Amino acid sequence: MPSNPLYYDLTPQIVRADSETAVRIHPLFEHVAFKSDAVYEVTYYPCEEFSLRSGWPEKNKMALRAENGVLTVPWYFEGEQEHVLRVEEAQGERRKPVQDFRVYSLHDDLYSRYPYKGDMHMHSFRSDGQESPGYVAGACRRIGLDFMALTDHGQFAPSLESQKAFEGIDLDLRIYPGEEVHPPQNPVHMINFGGSFSVNDLFRDKESYYAAVKAIEEKLPALPPGASPYQYASCVFCFEKIREGGGLGIFCHPYWFTDNRYHISGALTSAIFERRPFDAYELIGGYHRFEAESNTLQVARYHEERSQGREMPVVGVSDAHGCDRGDLFGWYYTIVFSPSSGLPDLAESVKGFYSVAVEAMPGEMPRAYGPFRFVKYALFLMRELFPRHDDLCYEEGRWMLRHLSGDPRAADMLTRLRGRTEAWLKDRWGR
């Protein structure tokens, strides 16, 4: 009996592991309402097949009645895992299926964090995208993102423009500054997510830039054969400057295939992975379908590096160059497990390995990549929580775009909607 997260309100749906919680199942529509005179049998299944305290599998059923239209299921949710509550209407010896309801129990470190969806790498028409910076931000909320940054090629100002487009309006969507950093004579692309100043602007003073890179280069230990000391030192300079500005430095698309070669030499890529001057690795990048091999290689390289003891935080990005025309937008994103969607919390959570990269190409089942524990949890969220979350975000995004088109009602509507999605999300937790 597959679940439909849009028919019922299930609270809490994220619970603390190894504790008893009363889960309330509240039908949202008349056609799925519980009958006041009916008995409902609930069968419990732990997805990891352990629940020693509850006595599963011998003790896995209970008979309940709805009160005021709500069915309350008390249960001890053991360990960090997904749980299934199969609800059937008891009709004598027969059972009429209602639905499977799914709950996830978490250990305290993850239970104290919320999942936030975001895209840290996108473009507007200020570089080679299609829409205005403000439009990109509104479109991001329309597809269910909680945070975003515009990262035009070599430009920081468009990201500030995306913020200014909604100046004076208190939004749930967090719009952060950013840029795609392109150092001179260095093929490596880097993302400055959330930094307080432009790293690209530092390249204008060529004498100062090259002197700073030269100083870094002179202190470098030997690099792998074939790796350019200047290019590696340039990367170190850029990532250090991103961090100086309070930003998150992201190493971008090492296996982008262009001009009959990978954009970055294999030796330089190896040096970057071995020494990790970056804060996060663009594990899933914005590749078109015909370029999917590049993401496969980036994932394979991630697992290869981890097998050698080199852990690294990961993100997924769309690198979209258009929101309404073309591909990529919404296909790839990051889920960050963070105490809040504020920039310091997001950045520290990514650096602390609390993130996964998501690939959600149209017509395909979404896939998450990263540490196994978080991937398993992310798959649950994408199936059970995010459909309703995204539905709520859609209306906010639509009014953001109306605001840009000059609709005088939009600012008031956005004020009214402020906090609704966040409140809904926090209601899923049994705190």
Helices and strands as residue ranges (DSSP letters): E 8-11, E 14-16, E 19-27, G 30-32, E 39-46, E 61-64, E 71-77, E 81-91, E 94-106, H 108-111, E 114-119, H 133-142, E 147-149, H 157-164, E 174-176, E 178-181, E 190-193, G 200-204, H 206-218, H 229-244, E 248-251, E 257-258, E 261-262, H 266-275, E 280-284, G 289-291, H 292-307, E 314-316, E 332-338, H 343-351, E 355-359, E 367-369, H 372-384, H 386-404, H 410-417, H 420-427
